[in-house]
Amino acid sequence: MTIAQRIRDLREDRDLTQMQIAKLLNTSQTVYSRYERNERDLPIDYLQTLCIFYNVTADYILGFTNTPSKLPKK
C-alpha cells in the first residue's frame, strides 16, 4: 500500500474531508489532494502532524507495517 492510499484510507475511515485535513496541515485542499493521488511527496512535517492526529506510527503511514500501531506515550 502506498503512502497516498494510506493517508486517504485514514482520512476516509474517520469521515473527514480533504479540506479538513488540508486545514490541519495549513495547506490548500488542492495541494493535499495531490498527496492522496501520489502526485507530490508528503513533507516530513506533514507526516509528523498526521501521525499525531491519527495516533499511528510513521511506519504505518509509510507502509513498513500493516498494523496501525499507536504512538508511544511520552
Backbone torsions as a table, in degrees:
resi	resn	phi	psi	omega
1	MET	NA	137.6	-178.9
2	THR	-84.4	165.1	175.5
3	ILE	-58.4	-42.1	-179.3
4	ALA	-58.7	-46.2	179.5
5	GLN	-65.0	-40.4	-176.9
6	ARG	-64.7	-46.0	-177.8
7	ILE	-70.5	-32.1	175.7
8	ARG	-66.2	-45.9	179.7
9	ASP	-61.9	-43.1	178.5
10	LEU	-60.1	-43.5	-179.7
11	ARG	-65.5	-48.9	-177.0
12	GLU	-66.4	-35.0	178.1
13	ASP	-61.6	-23.2	180.0
14	ARG	-104.3	9.7	179.3
15	ASP	54.1	43.7	177.9
16	LEU	-104.6	155.3	177.7
17	THR	-94.8	161.8	174.3
18	GLN	-60.3	-36.0	-179.7
19	MET	-62.5	-40.3	179.6
20	GLN	-64.1	-42.5	180.0
21	ILE	-71.8	-38.4	176.9
22	ALA	-59.2	-41.0	178.7
23	LYS	-63.6	-42.4	176.9
24	LEU	-57.7	-40.4	-177.7
25	LEU	-86.7	-2.1	-179.3
26	ASN	59.3	47.8	177.7
27	THR	-138.3	-179.8	179.5
28	SER	-88.8	159.6	177.2
29	GLN	-62.8	-36.8	-179.9
30	THR	-61.7	-46.0	179.4
31	VAL	-65.4	-45.4	-179.5
32	TYR	-61.1	-39.8	-179.2
33	SER	-62.0	-29.2	177.7
34	ARG	-67.9	-31.0	175.0
35	TYR	-67.2	-41.8	-179.3
36	GLU	-71.3	-21.6	177.2
37	ARG	-96.7	5.3	179.3
38	ASN	61.5	33.9	178.2
39	GLU	-96.5	-14.2	177.9
40	ARG	-140.4	149.8	175.1
41	ASP	-77.5	139.7	179.0
42	LEU	-76.6	120.6	178.9
43	PRO	-62.8	150.2	-176.9
44	ILE	-60.2	-36.9	-179.9
45	ASP	-68.3	-31.1	175.1
46	TYR	-70.8	-39.1	177.1
47	LEU	-59.4	-45.9	179.1
48	GLN	-61.0	-44.6	-179.9
49	THR	-62.7	-43.2	-179.7
50	LEU	-67.1	-37.4	177.0
51	CYS	-59.9	-46.2	179.4
52	ILE	-65.9	-45.7	-177.7
53	PHE	-61.5	-46.8	-178.1
54	TYR	-88.2	-6.6	-179.0
55	ASN	55.9	50.2	175.5
56	VAL	-131.8	158.4	179.3
57	THR	-76.7	158.5	175.4
58	ALA	-63.6	-32.6	177.1
59	ASP	-56.6	-37.3	179.3
60	TYR	-68.7	-50.0	-179.3
61	ILE	-63.3	-38.3	-178.5
62	LEU	-76.8	-9.4	175.6
63	GLY	87.9	13.0	177.9
64	PHE	-76.2	-18.5	176.9
65	THR	-144.2	152.7	176.0
66	ASN	-100.9	5.0	178.4
67	THR	-99.0	116.4	-177.9
68	PRO	-75.8	73.7	-179.7
69	SER	-65.8	142.5	177.1
70	LYS	-76.0	157.2	177.0
71	LEU	-68.8	145.3	177.0
72	PRO	-68.5	146.1	178.0
73	LYS	-76.4	143.9	-179.9
74	LYS	-87.1	NA	NA
